[in-house]
Amino acid sequence: MRKVSINHRACWKHLSSWPFRPDLVAAYSSLKKELAERFTNNRTAYADGKTHFVNTVLDKYKS
């Protein structure tokens, strides 16, 4: 997985302007639970799993 420096504040500002998507919220929540169980002692793998999801969503929905 590629390492990316993310400005979380700018990212949140951008994402908070999008319409609310309950389906994406549910998918992300489910993913986080799965990753937490799978990678209990590996924060890097946990973060990489979340990063992949976020990048996929951003790629699909960016204007």
All heavy atoms as TSV, in Angstrom:
chain	resi	resn	atom	element	x	y	z
A	1	MET	N	N	0.850	-1.174	0.000
A	1	MET	CA	C	0.000	0.000	0.000
A	1	MET	C	C	0.891	1.231	0.000
A	1	MET	O	O	1.866	1.292	0.722
A	1	MET	CB	C	-0.881	-0.053	1.252
A	1	MET	CG	C	-1.819	1.099	1.432
A	1	MET	SD	S	-3.352	1.189	0.486
A	1	MET	CE	C	-3.949	-0.464	0.431
A	2	ARG	N	N	0.525	2.208	-0.802
A	2	ARG	CA	C	1.324	3.422	-0.871
A	2	ARG	C	C	1.086	4.284	0.359
A	2	ARG	O	O	0.004	4.310	0.921
A	2	ARG	CB	C	1.012	4.191	-2.136
A	2	ARG	CG	C	-0.408	4.687	-2.216
A	2	ARG	CD	C	-0.713	5.243	-3.606
A	2	ARG	NE	N	-2.137	5.265	-3.793
A	2	ARG	CZ	C	-2.889	6.358	-3.691
A	2	ARG	NH1	N	-2.340	7.500	-3.412
A	2	ARG	NH2	N	-4.180	6.296	-3.871
A	3	LYS	N	N	2.103	4.953	0.781
A	3	LYS	CA	C	2.004	5.858	1.922
A	3	LYS	C	C	1.634	7.242	1.411
A	3	LYS	O	O	2.268	7.766	0.504
A	3	LYS	CB	C	3.326	5.918	2.693
A	3	LYS	CG	C	3.719	4.597	3.298
A	3	LYS	CD	C	2.709	4.168	4.324
A	3	LYS	CE	C	3.091	2.818	4.889
A	3	LYS	NZ	N	2.051	2.200	5.631
A	4	VAL	N	N	0.604	7.808	1.979
A	4	VAL	CA	C	0.111	9.103	1.539
A	4	VAL	C	C	-0.004	10.014	2.743
A	4	VAL	O	O	-0.514	9.626	3.786
A	4	VAL	CB	C	-1.281	8.960	0.883
A	4	VAL	CG1	C	-1.819	10.298	0.448
A	4	VAL	CG2	C	-1.228	7.993	-0.282
A	5	SER	N	N	0.492	11.215	2.594
A	5	SER	CA	C	0.326	12.209	3.643
A	5	SER	C	C	-1.024	12.880	3.425
A	5	SER	O	O	-1.292	13.415	2.357
A	5	SER	CB	C	1.444	13.244	3.567
A	5	SER	OG	O	1.226	14.247	4.514
A	6	ILE	N	N	-1.875	12.811	4.434
A	6	ILE	CA	C	-3.225	13.340	4.308
A	6	ILE	C	C	-3.404	14.518	5.251
A	6	ILE	O	O	-3.083	14.435	6.426
A	6	ILE	CB	C	-4.270	12.255	4.633
A	6	ILE	CG1	C	-4.177	11.119	3.632
A	6	ILE	CG2	C	-5.671	12.841	4.646
A	6	ILE	CD1	C	-5.082	9.952	3.938
A	7	ASN	N	N	-3.913	15.607	4.729
A	7	ASN	CA	C	-4.319	16.724	5.557
A	7	ASN	C	C	-5.750	16.427	5.990
A	7	ASN	O	O	-6.703	16.664	5.258
A	7	ASN	CB	C	-4.242	18.030	4.768
A	7	ASN	CG	C	-4.668	19.225	5.588
A	7	ASN	OD1	O	-5.490	19.121	6.500
A	7	ASN	ND2	N	-4.126	20.372	5.265
A	8	HIS	N	N	-5.892	15.848	7.188
A	8	HIS	CA	C	-7.194	15.370	7.647
A	8	HIS	C	C	-8.224	16.492	7.758
A	8	HIS	O	O	-9.394	16.289	7.452
A	8	HIS	CB	C	-7.052	14.637	8.981
A	8	HIS	CG	C	-6.267	13.382	8.867
A	8	HIS	ND1	N	-6.813	12.227	8.375
A	8	HIS	CD2	C	-4.973	13.114	9.137
A	8	HIS	CE1	C	-5.894	11.282	8.362
A	8	HIS	NE2	N	-4.765	11.790	8.806
A	9	ARG	N	N	-7.803	17.655	8.177
A	9	ARG	CA	C	-8.739	18.775	8.317
A	9	ARG	C	C	-9.304	19.177	6.952
A	9	ARG	O	O	-10.511	19.372	6.799
A	9	ARG	CB	C	-8.042	19.953	8.990
A	9	ARG	CG	C	-9.006	21.007	9.479
A	9	ARG	CD	C	-8.317	22.002	10.373
A	9	ARG	NE	N	-8.186	21.406	11.695
A	9	ARG	CZ	C	-7.306	21.779	12.598
A	9	ARG	NH1	N	-6.471	22.757	12.345
A	9	ARG	NH2	N	-7.253	21.212	13.770
A	10	ALA	N	N	-8.448	19.279	5.954
A	10	ALA	CA	C	-8.893	19.633	4.605
A	10	ALA	C	C	-9.773	18.529	4.022
A	10	ALA	O	O	-10.788	18.803	3.375
A	10	ALA	CB	C	-7.697	19.892	3.698
A	11	CYS	N	N	-9.391	17.297	4.278
A	11	CYS	CA	C	-10.170	16.157	3.785
A	11	CYS	C	C	-11.563	16.168	4.411
A	11	CYS	O	O	-12.565	15.995	3.724
A	11	CYS	CB	C	-9.435	14.858	4.102
A	11	CYS	SG	S	-10.220	13.394	3.422
A	12	TRP	N	N	-11.636	16.371	5.722
A	12	TRP	CA	C	-12.933	16.400	6.410
A	12	TRP	C	C	-13.796	17.537	5.872
A	12	TRP	O	O	-14.985	17.363	5.625
A	12	TRP	CB	C	-12.739	16.538	7.913
A	12	TRP	CG	C	-14.057	16.679	8.609
A	12	TRP	CD1	C	-14.564	17.789	9.196
A	12	TRP	CD2	C	-15.064	15.678	8.749
A	12	TRP	NE1	N	-15.815	17.548	9.697
A	12	TRP	CE2	C	-16.143	16.261	9.435
A	12	TRP	CE3	C	-15.167	14.346	8.358
A	12	TRP	CZ2	C	-17.300	15.548	9.743
A	12	TRP	CZ3	C	-16.326	13.646	8.662
A	12	TRP	CH2	C	-17.367	14.243	9.345
A	13	LYS	N	N	-13.217	18.710	5.664
A	13	LYS	CA	C	-13.966	19.845	5.139
A	13	LYS	C	C	-14.552	19.497	3.768
A	13	LYS	O	O	-15.712	19.788	3.485
A	13	LYS	CB	C	-13.078	21.078	5.054
A	13	LYS	CG	C	-13.803	22.317	4.607
A	13	LYS	CD	C	-12.892	23.531	4.590
A	13	LYS	CE	C	-13.658	24.749	4.117
A	13	LYS	NZ	N	-12.805	25.921	4.015
A	14	HIS	N	N	-13.748	18.860	2.935
A	14	HIS	CA	C	-14.199	18.467	1.606
A	14	HIS	C	C	-15.331	17.436	1.699
A	14	HIS	O	O	-16.381	17.590	1.079
A	14	HIS	CB	C	-13.026	17.905	0.806
A	14	HIS	CG	C	-13.418	17.356	-0.527
A	14	HIS	ND1	N	-13.792	18.164	-1.582
A	14	HIS	CD2	C	-13.508	16.087	-0.973
A	14	HIS	CE1	C	-14.085	17.403	-2.623
A	14	HIS	NE2	N	-13.924	16.149	-2.271
A	15	LEU	N	N	-15.114	16.392	2.495
A	15	LEU	CA	C	-16.108	15.324	2.594
A	15	LEU	C	C	-17.396	15.792	3.256
A	15	LEU	O	O	-18.481	15.319	2.911
A	15	LEU	CB	C	-15.530	14.132	3.367
A	15	LEU	CG	C	-14.413	13.369	2.673
A	15	LEU	CD1	C	-13.881	12.279	3.578
A	15	LEU	CD2	C	-14.884	12.783	1.358
A	16	SER	N	N	-17.303	16.715	4.209
A	16	SER	CA	C	-18.502	17.168	4.906
A	16	SER	C	C	-19.407	17.992	3.993
A	16	SER	O	O	-20.570	18.206	4.303
A	16	SER	CB	C	-18.133	17.964	6.155
A	16	SER	OG	O	-17.466	19.152	5.818
A	17	SER	N	N	-18.899	18.427	2.852
A	17	SER	CA	C	-19.723	19.167	1.906
A	17	SER	C	C	-20.509	18.228	0.987
A	17	SER	O	O	-21.387	18.672	0.257
A	17	SER	CB	C	-18.856	20.107	1.066
A	17	SER	OG	O	-18.046	19.357	0.183
A	18	TRP	N	N	-20.200	16.942	1.022
A	18	TRP	CA	C	-20.897	15.974	0.181
A	18	TRP	C	C	-22.249	15.630	0.781
A	18	TRP	O	O	-22.451	15.725	1.984
A	18	TRP	CB	C	-20.092	14.685	0.080
A	18	TRP	CG	C	-18.820	14.793	-0.695
A	18	TRP	CD1	C	-18.231	15.923	-1.169
A	18	TRP	CD2	C	-17.968	13.714	-1.069
A	18	TRP	NE1	N	-17.058	15.611	-1.818
A	18	TRP	CE2	C	-16.877	14.271	-1.774
A	18	TRP	CE3	C	-18.028	12.353	-0.879
A	18	TRP	CZ2	C	-15.867	13.491	-2.289
A	18	TRP	CZ3	C	-17.015	11.575	-1.389
A	18	TRP	CH2	C	-15.945	12.139	-2.096
A	19	PRO	N	N	-23.185	15.161	-0.048
A	19	PRO	CA	C	-24.472	14.695	0.484
A	19	PRO	C	C	-24.259	13.481	1.382
A	19	PRO	O	O	-23.354	12.676	1.150
A	19	PRO	CB	C	-25.263	14.293	-0.757
A	19	PRO	CG	C	-24.521	14.846	-1.927
A	19	PRO	CD	C	-23.111	15.081	-1.492
A	20	PHE	N	N	-25.079	13.356	2.415
A	20	PHE	CA	C	-24.973	12.236	3.346
A	20	PHE	C	C	-25.279	10.933	2.621
A	20	PHE	O	O	-26.261	10.831	1.898
A	20	PHE	CB	C	-25.944	12.442	4.509
A	20	PHE	CG	C	-25.904	11.344	5.525
A	20	PHE	CD1	C	-24.751	11.099	6.247
A	20	PHE	CD2	C	-27.015	10.559	5.741
A	20	PHE	CE1	C	-24.708	10.093	7.192
A	20	PHE	CE2	C	-26.981	9.546	6.687
A	20	PHE	CZ	C	-25.826	9.314	7.405
A	21	ARG	N	N	-24.428	9.937	2.798
A	21	ARG	CA	C	-24.589	8.633	2.152
A	21	ARG	C	C	-24.621	7.537	3.200
A	21	ARG	O	O	-23.586	7.004	3.604
A	21	ARG	CB	C	-23.419	8.383	1.198
A	21	ARG	CG	C	-23.353	9.297	-0.027
A	21	ARG	CD	C	-24.408	8.948	-1.067
A	21	ARG	NE	N	-24.414	7.540	-1.394
A	21	ARG	CZ	C	-23.739	6.990	-2.400
A	21	ARG	NH1	N	-23.021	7.725	-3.201
A	21	ARG	NH2	N	-23.817	5.694	-2.605
A	22	PRO	N	N	-25.817	7.173	3.690
A	22	PRO	CA	C	-25.921	6.130	4.718
A	22	PRO	C	C	-25.273	4.811	4.300
A	22	PRO	O	O	-24.719	4.104	5.130
A	22	PRO	CB	C	-27.420	5.957	4.921
A	22	PRO	CG	C	-28.046	7.189	4.375
A	22	PRO	CD	C	-27.114	7.710	3.322
A	23	ASP	N	N	-25.320	4.484	3.012
A	23	ASP	CA	C	-24.725	3.241	2.549
A	23	ASP	C	C	-23.202	3.249	2.729
A	23	ASP	O	O	-22.612	2.237	3.143
A	23	ASP	CB	C	-25.085	2.962	1.089
A	23	ASP	CG	C	-24.680	4.096	0.145
A	23	ASP	OD1	O	-24.742	5.276	0.544
A	23	ASP	OD2	O	-24.313	3.796	-1.012
A	24	LEU	N	N	-22.574	4.389	2.470
A	24	LEU	CA	C	-21.123	4.477	2.655
A	24	LEU	C	C	-20.751	4.498	4.134
A	24	LEU	O	O	-19.740	3.916	4.530
A	24	LEU	CB	C	-20.571	5.721	1.955
A	24	LEU	CG	C	-20.656	5.718	0.438
A	24	LEU	CD1	C	-20.126	7.032	-0.131
A	24	LEU	CD2	C	-19.900	4.541	-0.148
A	25	VAL	N	N	-21.569	5.152	4.944
A	25	VAL	CA	C	-21.333	5.165	6.392
A	25	VAL	C	C	-21.392	3.741	6.930
A	25	VAL	O	O	-20.517	3.314	7.692
A	25	VAL	CB	C	-22.353	6.069	7.116
A	25	VAL	CG1	C	-22.240	5.920	8.622
A	25	VAL	CG2	C	-22.174	7.516	6.708
A	26	ALA	N	N	-22.397	2.985	6.534
A	26	ALA	CA	C	-22.544	1.598	6.995
A	26	ALA	C	C	-21.385	0.725	6.508
A	26	ALA	O	O	-20.850	-0.086	7.271
A	26	ALA	CB	C	-23.876	1.026	6.519
A	27	ALA	N	N	-20.991	0.894	5.260
A	27	ALA	CA	C	-19.886	0.098	4.713
A	27	ALA	C	C	-18.579	0.410	5.432
A	27	ALA	O	O	-17.806	-0.496	5.764
A	27	ALA	CB	C	-19.743	0.349	3.211
A	28	TYR	N	N	-18.329	1.694	5.686
A	28	TYR	CA	C	-17.101	2.101	6.370
A	28	TYR	C	C	-17.086	1.601	7.812
A	28	TYR	O	O	-16.083	1.099	8.295
A	28	TYR	CB	C	-16.964	3.617	6.319
A	28	TYR	CG	C	-15.647	4.147	6.840
A	28	TYR	CD1	C	-14.447	3.775	6.263
A	28	TYR	CD2	C	-15.622	5.030	7.913
A	28	TYR	CE1	C	-13.237	4.268	6.735
A	28	TYR	CE2	C	-14.418	5.529	8.387
A	28	TYR	CZ	C	-13.239	5.151	7.798
A	28	TYR	OH	O	-12.046	5.639	8.270
A	29	SER	N	N	-18.218	1.694	8.479
A	29	SER	CA	C	-18.324	1.209	9.855
A	29	SER	C	C	-18.074	-0.293	9.922
A	29	SER	O	O	-17.334	-0.775	10.788
A	29	SER	CB	C	-19.713	1.538	10.412
A	29	SER	OG	O	-19.881	1.014	11.697
A	30	SER	N	N	-18.680	-1.022	9.014
A	30	SER	CA	C	-18.495	-2.475	8.955
A	30	SER	C	C	-17.032	-2.825	8.676
A	30	SER	O	O	-16.465	-3.733	9.300
A	30	SER	CB	C	-19.397	-3.058	7.875
A	30	SER	OG	O	-19.197	-4.431	7.743
A	31	LEU	N	N	-16.429	-2.112	7.741
A	31	LEU	CA	C	-15.019	-2.340	7.412
A	31	LEU	C	C	-14.132	-2.105	8.627
A	31	LEU	O	O	-13.235	-2.907	8.915
A	31	LEU	CB	C	-14.585	-1.427	6.267
A	31	LEU	CG	C	-13.094	-1.462	5.939
A	31	LEU	CD1	C	-12.698	-2.819	5.360
A	31	LEU	CD2	C	-12.727	-0.339	4.994
A	32	LYS	N	N	-14.366	-1.010	9.347
A	32	LYS	CA	C	-13.541	-0.698	10.513
A	32	LYS	C	C	-13.633	-1.804	11.570
A	32	LYS	O	O	-12.623	-2.188	12.163
A	32	LYS	CB	C	-13.957	0.641	11.111
A	32	LYS	CG	C	-13.516	1.826	10.279
A	32	LYS	CD	C	-13.948	3.144	10.861
A	32	LYS	CE	C	-13.404	3.320	12.249
A	32	LYS	NZ	N	-13.534	4.656	12.797
A	33	LYS	N	N	-14.826	-2.335	11.779
A	33	LYS	CA	C	-14.993	-3.436	12.746
A	33	LYS	C	C	-14.227	-4.676	12.290
A	33	LYS	O	O	-13.550	-5.320	13.081
A	33	LYS	CB	C	-16.472	-3.755	12.936
A	33	LYS	CG	C	-17.213	-2.684	13.689
A	33	LYS	CD	C	-18.692	-2.983	13.753
A	33	LYS	CE	C	-19.443	-1.807	14.363
A	33	LYS	NZ	N	-20.895	-1.975	14.283
A	34	GLU	N	N	-14.362	-5.008	11.009
A	34	GLU	CA	C	-13.662	-6.167	10.458
A	34	GLU	C	C	-12.146	-6.005	10.568
A	34	GLU	O	O	-11.436	-6.922	10.989
A	34	GLU	CB	C	-14.051	-6.368	8.998
A	34	GLU	CG	C	-13.301	-7.490	8.324
A	34	GLU	CD	C	-13.493	-7.502	6.807
A	34	GLU	OE1	O	-14.550	-7.058	6.333
A	34	GLU	OE2	O	-12.549	-7.938	6.118
A	35	LEU	N	N	-11.650	-4.831	10.197
A	35	LEU	CA	C	-10.210	-4.579	10.262
A	35	LEU	C	C	-9.696	-4.612	11.698
A	35	LEU	O	O	-8.604	-5.122	11.961
A	35	LEU	CB	C	-9.876	-3.233	9.615
A	35	LEU	CG	C	-10.076	-3.141	8.105
A	35	LEU	CD1	C	-9.926	-1.692	7.637
A	35	LEU	CD2	C	-9.116	-4.050	7.366
A	36	ALA	N	N	-10.478	-4.071	12.621
A	36	ALA	CA	C	-10.075	-4.060	14.028
A	36	ALA	C	C	-9.946	-5.485	14.565
A	36	ALA	O	O	-9.034	-5.788	15.336
A	36	ALA	CB	C	-11.076	-3.267	14.859
A	37	GLU	N	N	-10.849	-6.368	14.163
A	37	GLU	CA	C	-10.775	-7.774	14.582
A	37	GLU	C	C	-9.607	-8.492	13.923
A	37	GLU	O	O	-8.929	-9.297	14.559
A	37	GLU	CB	C	-12.088	-8.486	14.259
A	37	GLU	CG	C	-13.243	-8.022	15.110
A	37	GLU	CD	C	-14.574	-8.609	14.670
A	37	GLU	OE1	O	-14.595	-9.470	13.760
A	37	GLU	OE2	O	-15.606	-8.189	15.231
A	38	ARG	N	N	-9.387	-8.205	12.646
A	38	ARG	CA	C	-8.330	-8.876	11.892
A	38	ARG	C	C	-6.939	-8.402	12.255
A	38	ARG	O	O	-5.990	-9.192	12.268
A	38	ARG	CB	C	-8.560	-8.629	10.396
A	38	ARG	CG	C	-8.682	-9.877	9.601
A	38	ARG	CD	C	-9.184	-9.602	8.222
A	38	ARG	NE	N	-8.069	-9.365	7.313
A	38	ARG	CZ	C	-8.213	-8.810	6.133
A	38	ARG	NH1	N	-9.371	-8.401	5.718
A	38	ARG	NH2	N	-7.173	-8.643	5.357
A	39	PHE	N	N	-6.790	-7.122	12.524
A	39	PHE	CA	C	-5.473	-6.529	12.747
A	39	PHE	C	C	-5.372	-5.913	14.139
A	39	PHE	O	O	-4.983	-4.753	14.285
A	39	PHE	CB	C	-5.179	-5.477	11.676
A	39	PHE	CG	C	-5.194	-6.033	10.272
A	39	PHE	CD1	C	-6.155	-5.627	9.363
A	39	PHE	CD2	C	-4.254	-6.966	9.870
A	39	PHE	CE1	C	-6.171	-6.120	8.076
A	39	PHE	CE2	C	-4.262	-7.479	8.579
A	39	PHE	CZ	C	-5.225	-7.061	7.683
A	40	THR	N	N	-5.705	-6.684	15.135
A	40	THR	CA	C	-5.714	-6.210	16.518
A	40	THR	C	C	-4.393	-5.572	16.919
A	40	THR	O	O	-4.380	-4.544	17.592
A	40	THR	CB	C	-6.025	-7.384	17.475
A	40	THR	OG1	O	-7.246	-7.983	17.059
A	40	THR	CG2	C	-6.152	-6.911	18.893
A	41	ASN	N	N	-3.294	-6.153	16.500
A	41	ASN	CA	C	-1.973	-5.660	16.906
A	41	ASN	C	C	-1.172	-5.070	15.753
A	41	ASN	O	O	0.044	-4.997	15.826
A	41	ASN	CB	C	-1.181	-6.798	17.554
A	41	ASN	CG	C	-1.844	-7.298	18.815
A	41	ASN	OD1	O	-2.258	-6.506	19.656
A	41	ASN	ND2	N	-1.980	-8.609	18.945
A	42	ASN	N	N	-1.859	-4.672	14.698
A	42	ASN	CA	C	-1.156	-4.135	13.534
A	42	ASN	C	C	-1.874	-2.880	13.039
A	42	ASN	O	O	-2.697	-2.935	12.132
A	42	ASN	CB	C	-1.077	-5.191	12.428
A	42	ASN	CG	C	-0.203	-4.774	11.273
A	42	ASN	OD1	O	0.117	-3.604	11.102
A	42	ASN	ND2	N	0.187	-5.741	10.464
A	43	ARG	N	N	-1.544	-1.751	13.633
A	43	ARG	CA	C	-2.211	-0.487	13.288
A	43	ARG	C	C	-1.953	-0.069	11.845
A	43	ARG	O	O	-2.800	0.542	11.221
A	43	ARG	CB	C	-1.776	0.628	14.245
A	43	ARG	CG	C	-2.141	0.311	15.658
A	43	ARG	CD	C	-2.838	1.327	16.482
A	43	ARG	NE	N	-3.225	2.587	15.967
A	43	ARG	CZ	C	-4.497	2.962	15.850
A	43	ARG	NH1	N	-5.461	2.145	16.158
A	43	ARG	NH2	N	-4.787	4.163	15.427
A	44	THR	N	N	-0.791	-0.420	11.318
A	44	THR	CA	C	-0.475	-0.063	9.937
A	44	THR	C	C	-1.415	-0.770	8.970
A	44	THR	O	O	-1.975	-0.141	8.063
A	44	THR	CB	C	0.994	-0.391	9.606
A	44	THR	OG1	O	1.830	0.349	10.489
A	44	THR	CG2	C	1.322	-0.036	8.171
A	45	ALA	N	N	-1.627	-2.059	9.159
A	45	ALA	CA	C	-2.538	-2.813	8.287
A	45	ALA	C	C	-3.972	-2.308	8.444
A	45	ALA	O	O	-4.714	-2.202	7.456
A	45	ALA	CB	C	-2.462	-4.300	8.607
A	46	TYR	N	N	-4.365	-1.985	9.668
A	46	TYR	CA	C	-5.694	-1.428	9.927
A	46	TYR	C	C	-5.874	-0.109	9.163
A	46	TYR	O	O	-6.857	0.084	8.451
A	46	TYR	CB	C	-5.867	-1.219	11.436
A	46	TYR	CG	C	-7.125	-0.480	11.834
A	46	TYR	CD1	C	-8.348	-1.138	11.892
A	46	TYR	CD2	C	-7.088	0.870	12.172
A	46	TYR	CE1	C	-9.502	-0.467	12.264
A	46	TYR	CE2	C	-8.231	1.548	12.542
A	46	TYR	CZ	C	-9.443	0.875	12.597
A	46	TYR	OH	O	-10.575	1.552	12.963
A	47	ALA	N	N	-4.903	0.777	9.270
A	47	ALA	CA	C	-4.971	2.074	8.584
A	47	ALA	C	C	-4.938	1.897	7.072
A	47	ALA	O	O	-5.656	2.592	6.339
A	47	ALA	CB	C	-3.828	2.975	9.047
A	48	ASP	N	N	-4.110	0.976	6.584
A	48	ASP	CA	C	-4.034	0.729	5.139
A	48	ASP	C	C	-5.381	0.255	4.596
A	48	ASP	O	O	-5.783	0.654	3.499
A	48	ASP	CB	C	-2.961	-0.304	4.818
A	48	ASP	CG	C	-1.550	0.251	4.920
A	48	ASP	OD1	O	-1.390	1.487	5.012
A	48	ASP	OD2	O	-0.613	-0.569	4.903
A	49	GLY	N	N	-6.072	-0.582	5.352
A	49	GLY	CA	C	-7.396	-1.060	4.929
A	49	GLY	C	C	-8.393	0.075	4.824
A	49	GLY	O	O	-9.189	0.138	3.881
A	50	LYS	N	N	-8.356	0.983	5.782
A	50	LYS	CA	C	-9.248	2.142	5.735
A	50	LYS	C	C	-8.867	3.068	4.583
A	50	LYS	O	O	-9.741	3.586	3.886
A	50	LYS	CB	C	-9.223	2.905	7.055
A	50	LYS	CG	C	-9.806	2.130	8.214
A	50	LYS	CD	C	-10.012	2.977	9.460
A	50	LYS	CE	C	-8.854	3.854	9.794
A	50	LYS	NZ	N	-9.093	4.748	10.919
A	51	THR	N	N	-7.562	3.256	4.378
A	51	THR	CA	C	-7.083	4.132	3.314
A	51	THR	C	C	-7.555	3.631	1.954
A	51	THR	O	O	-7.991	4.420	1.109
A	51	THR	CB	C	-5.549	4.237	3.350
A	51	THR	OG1	O	-5.163	4.803	4.596
A	51	THR	CG2	C	-5.017	5.088	2.208
A	52	HIS	N	N	-7.486	2.331	1.752
A	52	HIS	CA	C	-7.942	1.761	0.483
A	52	HIS	C	C	-9.425	2.090	0.249
A	52	HIS	O	O	-9.811	2.505	-0.846
A	52	HIS	CB	C	-7.714	0.251	0.466
A	52	HIS	CG	C	-8.238	-0.407	-0.766
A	52	HIS	ND1	N	-7.635	-0.262	-1.992
A	52	HIS	CD2	C	-9.325	-1.169	-0.967
A	52	HIS	CE1	C	-8.324	-0.926	-2.893
A	52	HIS	NE2	N	-9.365	-1.483	-2.296
A	53	PHE	N	N	-10.258	1.922	1.275
A	53	PHE	CA	C	-11.685	2.228	1.152
A	53	PHE	C	C	-11.899	3.703	0.814
A	53	PHE	O	O	-12.644	4.045	-0.109
A	53	PHE	CB	C	-12.410	1.875	2.453
A	53	PHE	CG	C	-13.877	2.196	2.437
A	53	PHE	CD1	C	-14.791	1.260	2.005
A	53	PHE	CD2	C	-14.349	3.428	2.859
A	53	PHE	CE1	C	-16.159	1.549	1.980
A	53	PHE	CE2	C	-15.698	3.732	2.846
A	53	PHE	CZ	C	-16.607	2.786	2.405
A	54	VAL	N	N	-11.256	4.582	1.563
A	54	VAL	CA	C	-11.418	6.022	1.365
A	54	VAL	C	C	-10.961	6.432	-0.032
A	54	VAL	O	O	-11.650	7.188	-0.726
A	54	VAL	CB	C	-10.678	6.823	2.456
A	54	VAL	CG1	C	-10.648	8.303	2.130
A	54	VAL	CG2	C	-11.316	6.585	3.816
A	55	ASN	N	N	-9.807	5.935	-0.461
A	55	ASN	CA	C	-9.314	6.275	-1.799
A	55	ASN	C	C	-10.265	5.792	-2.887
A	55	ASN	O	O	-10.483	6.483	-3.886
A	55	ASN	CB	C	-7.914	5.705	-2.027
A	55	ASN	CG	C	-6.858	6.470	-1.297
A	55	ASN	OD1	O	-7.040	7.625	-0.960
A	55	ASN	ND2	N	-5.739	5.821	-1.034
A	56	THR	N	N	-10.844	4.611	-2.705
A	56	THR	CA	C	-11.797	4.077	-3.669
A	56	THR	C	C	-13.027	4.973	-3.766
A	56	THR	O	O	-13.496	5.294	-4.852
A	56	THR	CB	C	-12.214	2.647	-3.274
A	56	THR	OG1	O	-11.055	1.810	-3.277
A	56	THR	CG2	C	-13.230	2.074	-4.254
A	57	VAL	N	N	-13.536	5.390	-2.611
A	57	VAL	CA	C	-14.709	6.282	-2.596
A	57	VAL	C	C	-14.365	7.634	-3.229
A	57	VAL	O	O	-15.126	8.147	-4.055
A	57	VAL	CB	C	-15.239	6.476	-1.159
A	57	VAL	CG1	C	-16.287	7.585	-1.091
A	57	VAL	CG2	C	-15.794	5.170	-0.611
A	58	LEU	N	N	-13.226	8.185	-2.869
A	58	LEU	CA	C	-12.837	9.469	-3.435
A	58	LEU	C	C	-12.664	9.392	-4.951
A	58	LEU	O	O	-13.100	10.281	-5.679
A	58	LEU	CB	C	-11.537	9.968	-2.791
A	58	LEU	CG	C	-11.636	10.409	-1.340
A	58	LEU	CD1	C	-10.251	10.734	-0.796
A	58	LEU	CD2	C	-12.561	11.592	-1.196
A	59	ASP	N	N	-12.036	8.315	-5.421
A	59	ASP	CA	C	-11.856	8.141	-6.860
A	59	ASP	C	C	-13.189	8.032	-7.596
A	59	ASP	O	O	-13.361	8.556	-8.689
A	59	ASP	CB	C	-11.003	6.919	-7.167
A	59	ASP	CG	C	-9.542	7.094	-6.812
A	59	ASP	OD1	O	-9.118	8.265	-6.596
A	59	ASP	OD2	O	-8.823	6.087	-6.720
A	60	LYS	N	N	-14.140	7.367	-6.963
A	60	LYS	CA	C	-15.448	7.132	-7.604
A	60	LYS	C	C	-16.296	8.403	-7.628
A	60	LYS	O	O	-17.011	8.651	-8.592
A	60	LYS	CB	C	-16.183	6.019	-6.868
A	60	LYS	CG	C	-17.482	5.641	-7.508
A	60	LYS	CD	C	-18.108	4.450	-6.835
A	60	LYS	CE	C	-19.419	4.063	-7.529
A	60	LYS	NZ	N	-20.030	2.906	-6.904
A	61	TYR	N	N	-16.213	9.206	-6.569
A	61	TYR	CA	C	-17.161	10.307	-6.430
A	61	TYR	C	C	-16.565	11.702	-6.583
A	61	TYR	O	O	-17.294	12.683	-6.492
A	61	TYR	CB	C	-17.872	10.228	-5.073
A	61	TYR	CG	C	-18.754	9.016	-4.978
A	61	TYR	CD1	C	-18.332	7.880	-4.293
A	61	TYR	CD2	C	-19.992	8.995	-5.602
A	61	TYR	CE1	C	-19.142	6.761	-4.221
A	61	TYR	CE2	C	-20.797	7.881	-5.538
A	61	TYR	CZ	C	-20.373	6.754	-4.839
A	61	TYR	OH	O	-21.165	5.660	-4.785
A	62	LYS	N	N	-15.271	11.799	-6.841
A	62	LYS	CA	C	-14.726	13.158	-6.969
A	62	LYS	C	C	-15.222	13.805	-8.249
A	62	LYS	O	O	-15.452	13.166	-9.259
A	62	LYS	CB	C	-13.210	13.163	-6.875
A	62	LYS	CG	C	-12.477	12.506	-7.989
A	62	LYS	CD	C	-10.990	12.596	-7.710
A	62	LYS	CE	C	-10.232	11.576	-8.514
A	62	LYS	NZ	N	-8.836	11.545	-8.164
A	63	SER	N	N	-15.364	15.110	-8.161
A	63	SER	CA	C	-15.958	15.827	-9.289
A	63	SER	C	C	-14.939	16.224	-10.322
A	63	SER	O	O	-13.786	16.156	-10.199
A	63	SER	CB	C	-16.679	17.055	-8.804
A	63	SER	OG	O	-15.888	17.804	-7.923
